[in-house]
């Protein structure tokens, strides 16, 4: 049996960030994923400017900027009435003054390679066959892994998504959690005449769509739709021909673009938060069910929760104590860091499926931009607690 300090299940942004951080602190890490990279992922593909301090801390900022991407300098929201409002993204202190449209295929691979460079042992194409609690920690048996596929670690970090297999194995899910209001879809478009430089949110009856350029003529159209609006059959055709064109901006985009590849779908979009730790185990990113990514902060929540978990786990090694009581400081850190952003996401999620409420906001913002500017600032700029946390992390690293 091969021994590690931490076994991280899931190699997306949360898992890879945790691996980079823990390996950088001197811990031996196994980073495990059932897929082989590069691989696609249903996502809005928007890298919010709030991520720049984290990407810099992880050492991947230059790698990200050298990858194919679209620069995002402004936010626009549109209504079915044809009204729209815009706001510029806030400048970041000491960092790029823009966000990015960047494929998750590229983004996740950059993070995975950095984890390998830091010394993490990456096990791709490996599924968990068993996960057992032992007196000294956790024993995992993997398929398609080197040797007999058995590894041991005192800590397991679950970063395997909203429908986490780790949570299922530990009995932390229920049948009710598979029910939700919305279905998510992602379409890739070749759109030569589409507007570049924006992250757009287009409202339509029963949902909202996000559009961002990924470089060249490539665009991501990602949407969440109230499942009650969808027919049983030919859902993509219904969306493209009947529902989305009710917003004139989406109608124009669909008329002047060509769909590339298959349409991806997921259900449900939103899960209620779950307990995010137990003895010797921590849930991060989507596995902790932080939020519905209405505001484009999903990647930020994933990577930030990973860094907070790595900090907590490193302290647990210092105390040789991996109990839930010891790890509970991770929950406290998450509450402190995400408090305002979670509340804002709850509000936005409530409004997103109610165009009758959001359309007056769009109309008001088109005439008086201060409210929209404040909203974009709250979403895209670090808050005071986050700035303090990054300073403390940087000082600790330099020490």
C-alpha positions as CSV (number, residue, x, y, z in Angstrom):
1,X,0.0,0.0,0.0
2,X,1.4,3.4,-1.0
3,X,1.2,6.1,1.7
4,X,0.4,9.7,1.1
5,X,-0.3,12.6,3.4
6,X,-3.4,13.5,1.6
7,X,-5.6,11.9,-1.1
8,X,-7.5,14.4,-3.2
9,X,-10.4,13.0,-5.1
10,X,-11.2,15.2,-8.2
11,X,-8.6,17.1,-10.2
12,X,-10.7,20.1,-11.3
13,X,-9.9,23.7,-10.1
14,X,-10.6,22.8,-6.4
15,X,-8.7,19.6,-6.3
16,X,-5.7,20.8,-8.3
17,X,-5.5,24.0,-6.2
18,X,-5.5,22.0,-3.0
19,X,-2.8,19.7,-4.5
20,X,-0.6,22.7,-5.5
21,X,-0.9,24.2,-2.1
22,X,-0.4,21.1,0.0
23,X,2.5,19.9,-2.1
24,X,4.0,23.4,-1.8
25,X,3.8,23.0,1.9
26,X,5.9,19.8,1.8
27,X,3.2,17.2,1.9
28,X,3.0,14.1,-0.3
29,X,-0.2,14.3,-2.2
30,X,-2.1,11.9,-4.5
31,X,-4.4,13.8,-6.9
32,X,-7.0,11.3,-8.3
33,X,-9.6,11.7,-11.1
34,X,-11.8,9.3,-12.9
35,X,-11.3,11.2,-16.2
36,X,-8.1,11.6,-18.3
37,X,-7.0,15.1,-19.1
38,X,-7.5,17.2,-21.1
39,X,-11.2,16.8,-20.8
40,X,-14.1,19.2,-21.3
41,X,-16.4,20.4,-18.5
42,X,-19.8,22.0,-18.5
43,X,-19.0,25.5,-17.3
44,X,-19.6,29.2,-18.1
45,X,-15.8,29.4,-18.9
46,X,-15.5,32.8,-17.3
47,X,-12.5,33.6,-15.2
48,X,-13.7,36.4,-12.9
49,X,-11.0,39.0,-12.2
50,X,-11.3,38.2,-8.4
51,X,-9.3,35.1,-9.3
52,X,-6.0,36.9,-10.2
53,X,-4.6,36.9,-6.6
54,X,-5.3,33.2,-6.3
55,X,-3.8,32.3,-9.7
56,X,-0.7,34.3,-8.8
57,X,-0.5,32.5,-5.4
58,X,-0.7,29.2,-7.2
59,X,2.0,30.2,-9.7
60,X,-0.2,29.8,-12.8
61,X,-1.0,33.4,-13.8
62,X,1.5,33.5,-16.7
63,X,0.6,30.1,-17.9
64,X,-3.1,31.1,-18.0
65,X,-2.4,34.4,-19.8
66,X,-0.3,32.5,-22.4
67,X,-3.2,30.2,-23.2
68,X,-5.8,30.9,-25.9
69,X,-8.4,33.1,-24.3
70,X,-10.7,36.1,-24.7
71,X,-10.3,39.2,-22.6
72,X,-13.3,40.4,-20.7
73,X,-13.4,44.1,-19.7
74,X,-17.1,44.7,-19.2
75,X,-20.3,43.1,-18.0
76,X,-23.6,43.5,-19.8
77,X,-27.1,42.4,-18.8
78,X,-30.0,42.3,-21.3
79,X,-33.8,41.8,-21.0
80,X,-36.4,40.4,-23.4
81,X,-37.7,44.0,-23.8
82,X,-34.5,44.9,-25.6
83,X,-33.1,47.0,-22.8
84,X,-29.6,46.5,-21.6
85,X,-27.1,47.9,-19.1
86,X,-23.3,47.7,-19.0
87,X,-20.6,48.2,-16.4
88,X,-16.8,48.0,-16.6
89,X,-15.0,45.3,-14.6
90,X,-13.0,46.8,-11.7
91,X,-9.2,47.1,-12.0
92,X,-7.2,44.7,-9.8
93,X,-4.4,46.0,-7.7
94,X,-1.1,44.8,-9.3
95,X,-2.9,42.5,-11.7
96,X,-4.6,42.4,-15.1
97,X,-7.4,44.8,-15.5
98,X,-9.7,42.2,-17.1
99,X,-11.3,38.8,-16.7
100,X,-11.0,35.9,-19.2
101,X,-13.1,33.7,-21.3
102,X,-11.1,30.5,-21.1
103,X,-12.1,26.9,-21.9
104,X,-12.1,24.6,-18.8
105,X,-10.3,22.1,-21.0
106,X,-7.3,24.5,-21.0
107,X,-7.7,25.9,-17.5
108,X,-7.9,22.6,-15.7
109,X,-5.0,21.2,-17.6
110,X,-2.8,24.2,-16.6
111,X,-3.6,23.6,-12.9
112,X,-3.1,19.8,-13.2
113,X,0.4,20.3,-14.7
114,X,1.3,22.8,-12.0
115,X,0.3,20.2,-9.4
116,X,2.6,17.7,-11.0
117,X,5.4,20.2,-11.1
118,X,4.9,20.8,-7.4
119,X,5.3,17.0,-6.8
120,X,1.8,15.8,-6.5
121,X,1.3,12.2,-7.8
122,X,-1.5,12.5,-10.4
123,X,-3.6,9.4,-11.0
124,X,-5.8,9.9,-14.0
125,X,-8.6,7.6,-15.3
126,X,-8.9,6.0,-11.8
127,X,-12.2,5.4,-10.1
128,X,-12.6,4.6,-6.4
129,X,-13.5,1.0,-5.8
130,X,-13.6,1.3,-2.0
131,X,-13.1,4.0,0.6
132,X,-12.7,2.7,4.2
133,X,-11.9,4.4,7.5
134,X,-9.0,2.8,9.3
135,X,-7.4,3.6,12.7
136,X,-4.6,5.6,11.0
137,X,-6.7,7.3,8.4
138,X,-8.3,6.3,5.1
139,X,-7.6,3.3,2.8
140,X,-8.6,3.8,-0.8
141,X,-8.7,1.1,-3.5
142,X,-8.6,2.4,-7.1
143,X,-9.1,0.8,-10.4
144,X,-6.6,1.3,-13.2
145,X,-4.0,2.6,-10.8
146,X,-0.3,1.5,-10.7
147,X,0.4,-1.5,-8.5
148,X,-2.5,-3.0,-6.7
149,X,-4.3,0.4,-6.6
150,X,-4.3,0.6,-2.8
151,X,-3.3,3.9,-1.1
152,X,-3.4,5.2,2.4
153,X,-3.7,8.8,3.7
154,X,-4.7,10.3,7.0
155,X,-6.7,12.9,5.2
156,X,-9.1,12.7,2.2
157,X,-10.0,15.9,0.3
158,X,-13.3,15.4,-1.7
159,X,-13.2,17.7,-4.7
160,X,-15.3,15.5,-7.0
161,X,-18.2,17.8,-7.7
162,X,-21.8,18.5,-6.6
163,X,-22.9,14.9,-7.0
164,X,-19.8,13.7,-5.1
165,X,-19.2,10.0,-5.1
166,X,-17.3,10.4,-1.8
167,X,-20.4,11.9,-0.2
168,X,-22.5,9.1,-1.5
169,X,-20.1,6.5,-0.1
170,X,-20.2,8.2,3.3
171,X,-24.0,8.5,3.3
172,X,-24.0,12.3,3.2
173,X,-26.6,12.5,0.3
174,X,-30.3,11.7,0.0
175,X,-32.7,11.1,-2.9
176,X,-34.2,14.5,-2.4
177,X,-30.9,16.2,-3.3
178,X,-31.2,14.9,-6.9
179,X,-34.3,17.2,-7.4
180,X,-33.9,20.8,-8.4
181,X,-35.6,23.6,-10.3
182,X,-33.2,24.1,-13.1
183,X,-31.4,22.3,-16.0
184,X,-28.1,23.6,-17.2
185,X,-27.0,23.5,-20.8
186,X,-23.7,24.5,-22.6
187,X,-23.3,25.2,-26.3
188,X,-20.1,26.2,-28.1
189,X,-20.6,28.6,-30.9
190,X,-18.6,29.9,-33.9
191,X,-19.8,33.5,-33.9
192,X,-17.8,35.8,-36.2
193,X,-20.1,38.8,-35.6
194,X,-20.6,38.4,-31.8
195,X,-19.5,41.2,-29.4
196,X,-16.1,40.5,-27.8
197,X,-14.8,41.9,-24.6
198,X,-18.0,41.4,-22.6
199,X,-19.4,38.8,-20.2
200,X,-23.1,38.9,-21.1
201,X,-26.1,37.8,-19.0
202,X,-29.2,37.5,-21.2
203,X,-32.5,37.1,-19.5
204,X,-35.3,35.0,-21.0
205,X,-38.6,33.6,-19.6
206,X,-37.7,31.0,-17.0
207,X,-33.9,31.4,-17.1
208,X,-30.8,33.2,-18.0
209,X,-27.9,32.7,-20.4
210,X,-24.2,33.7,-20.0
211,X,-22.1,34.4,-23.1
212,X,-18.4,34.9,-23.2
213,X,-15.7,34.8,-26.0
214,X,-13.0,32.2,-25.7
215,X,-10.6,33.6,-28.3
216,X,-11.0,33.9,-32.1
217,X,-14.6,33.3,-33.1
218,X,-15.3,30.8,-30.3
219,X,-18.0,31.6,-27.8
220,X,-19.5,29.8,-24.8
221,X,-23.3,30.0,-24.4
222,X,-24.2,28.5,-21.0
223,X,-27.7,28.7,-19.6
224,X,-29.9,27.6,-16.7
225,X,-33.6,26.9,-17.5
226,X,-36.5,26.2,-15.3
227,X,-37.2,22.5,-16.0
228,X,-41.0,23.2,-16.1
229,X,-40.4,25.2,-19.3
230,X,-38.8,22.3,-21.1
231,X,-40.6,19.7,-23.2
232,X,-39.8,16.1,-22.8
233,X,-38.4,15.8,-26.3
234,X,-36.2,17.9,-28.6
235,X,-35.2,20.3,-25.8
236,X,-32.2,21.8,-27.6
237,X,-34.4,22.7,-30.6
238,X,-37.0,24.2,-28.3
239,X,-34.3,26.3,-26.6
240,X,-32.8,27.5,-29.9
241,X,-36.0,28.0,-31.8
242,X,-38.6,29.1,-29.2
243,X,-37.3,30.1,-25.8
244,X,-34.0,31.9,-26.2
245,X,-35.0,34.0,-29.2
246,X,-37.5,35.8,-27.0
247,X,-34.5,37.8,-26.0
248,X,-33.5,39.9,-29.1
249,X,-29.8,39.7,-28.3
250,X,-29.8,36.0,-28.0
251,X,-32.0,35.8,-31.2
252,X,-29.3,37.8,-33.1
253,X,-26.5,35.7,-31.7
254,X,-28.2,32.4,-32.7
255,X,-28.9,33.7,-36.2
256,X,-25.3,34.8,-36.9
257,X,-23.5,31.8,-35.3
258,X,-22.9,28.1,-35.9
259,X,-23.1,25.5,-33.1
260,X,-19.9,23.5,-32.7
261,X,-19.9,20.1,-31.1
262,X,-22.5,18.5,-28.9
263,X,-24.7,20.4,-26.4
264,X,-23.9,19.4,-22.8
265,X,-26.5,19.2,-20.1
266,X,-26.7,18.8,-16.4
267,X,-29.4,18.5,-13.8
268,X,-29.9,19.8,-11.2
269,X,-27.9,23.1,-11.4
270,X,-28.2,23.9,-7.8
271,X,-27.7,21.7,-4.7
272,X,-28.3,22.7,-1.1
273,X,-25.0,23.0,0.8
274,X,-23.9,19.9,2.7
275,X,-21.8,19.3,5.8
276,X,-18.3,19.9,4.5
277,X,-16.1,17.9,6.9
278,X,-15.8,14.7,9.0
279,X,-13.0,12.9,10.8
280,X,-10.1,12.9,8.4
281,X,-12.1,14.3,5.4
282,X,-12.8,17.7,4.0
283,X,-15.1,18.7,1.1
284,X,-14.1,21.6,-1.1
285,X,-15.4,23.4,-4.2
286,X,-18.6,22.0,-5.7
287,X,-18.4,18.9,-3.5
288,X,-19.1,21.3,-0.6
289,X,-21.9,22.8,-2.8
290,X,-20.9,26.4,-2.2
291,X,-23.3,28.1,-4.6
292,X,-25.2,28.1,-7.9
293,X,-22.7,29.9,-10.2
294,X,-25.2,32.7,-11.1
295,X,-22.5,35.4,-10.6
296,X,-19.6,33.6,-12.4
297,X,-17.8,33.0,-9.2
298,X,-17.8,29.2,-9.3
299,X,-14.1,28.9,-10.0
300,X,-13.2,31.4,-7.3
301,X,-15.2,29.5,-4.7
302,X,-13.6,26.3,-5.8
303,X,-10.0,27.5,-5.6
304,X,-10.4,29.7,-2.5
305,X,-12.1,26.9,-0.5
306,X,-9.2,24.6,-1.6
307,X,-6.6,27.1,-0.2
308,X,-8.5,27.4,3.0
309,X,-8.7,23.6,3.3
310,X,-5.0,23.2,2.6
311,X,-4.2,25.7,5.3
312,X,-6.4,23.8,7.8
313,X,-4.9,20.4,6.9
314,X,-1.4,21.8,7.2
315,X,-2.2,22.9,10.7
316,X,-3.7,19.5,11.5
317,X,-0.5,17.8,10.5
318,X,1.3,20.1,12.9
319,X,-1.0,18.9,15.7
320,X,-1.2,15.3,14.5
321,X,-4.9,15.6,14.8
322,X,-7.3,15.1,11.9
323,X,-10.5,14.9,13.9
324,X,-13.6,16.8,12.7
325,X,-13.2,19.0,15.8
326,X,-9.7,20.0,14.6
327,X,-10.8,20.5,11.0
328,X,-13.8,22.6,11.9
329,X,-11.7,25.7,11.6
330,X,-12.0,25.2,7.8
331,X,-15.8,25.7,8.1
332,X,-15.2,28.9,10.1
333,X,-12.7,30.2,7.5
334,X,-15.2,29.5,4.7
335,X,-18.0,31.3,6.5
336,X,-15.8,34.3,7.1
337,X,-14.5,34.5,3.5
338,X,-17.7,33.7,1.7
339,X,-20.3,35.3,3.9
340,X,-21.1,38.3,1.7
341,X,-20.7,36.5,-1.6
342,X,-23.0,33.7,-0.6
343,X,-25.7,36.2,0.4
344,X,-25.3,38.0,-2.9
345,X,-25.6,34.7,-4.8
346,X,-28.8,33.7,-2.9
347,X,-30.3,37.1,-4.0
348,X,-29.2,36.7,-7.6
349,X,-30.4,33.1,-7.8
350,X,-33.8,34.3,-6.5
351,X,-34.0,37.0,-9.2
352,X,-32.5,35.1,-12.1
353,X,-35.6,33.2,-12.9
354,X,-37.9,36.2,-12.5
355,X,-37.4,38.6,-15.4
356,X,-40.4,40.6,-14.2
357,X,-38.2,41.6,-11.2
358,X,-34.9,42.0,-13.1
359,X,-36.2,43.9,-16.1
360,X,-36.8,47.1,-14.0
361,X,-33.3,46.7,-12.6
362,X,-31.9,46.6,-16.1
363,X,-34.0,49.6,-17.1
364,X,-32.8,51.6,-14.0
365,X,-29.2,50.6,-14.5
366,X,-29.3,51.7,-18.1
367,X,-30.1,55.2,-16.9
368,X,-28.3,55.2,-13.5
369,X,-25.2,53.0,-13.6
370,X,-24.1,53.3,-10.0
371,X,-26.2,50.3,-8.8
372,X,-24.9,48.0,-11.5
373,X,-21.3,49.3,-11.0
374,X,-21.6,48.4,-7.3
375,X,-22.9,45.0,-8.0
376,X,-20.1,44.2,-10.5
377,X,-17.6,45.6,-8.0
378,X,-19.0,43.3,-5.3
379,X,-18.7,40.3,-7.5
380,X,-15.4,40.9,-9.3
381,X,-13.2,42.7,-6.7
382,X,-11.7,41.1,-3.6
383,X,-13.5,42.0,-0.3
384,X,-11.5,43.3,2.7
385,X,-11.4,39.9,4.4
386,X,-10.2,38.3,1.1
387,X,-7.4,40.9,0.7
388,X,-6.3,40.4,4.3
389,X,-6.3,36.6,3.7
390,X,-4.2,36.9,0.6
391,X,-1.7,39.2,2.4
392,X,-1.4,36.7,5.3
393,X,-0.9,33.8,2.8
394,X,1.8,35.6,0.9
395,X,3.6,36.7,4.1
396,X,3.5,33.1,5.4
397,X,4.9,31.8,2.1
398,X,7.7,34.4,2.1
399,X,8.5,33.5,5.7
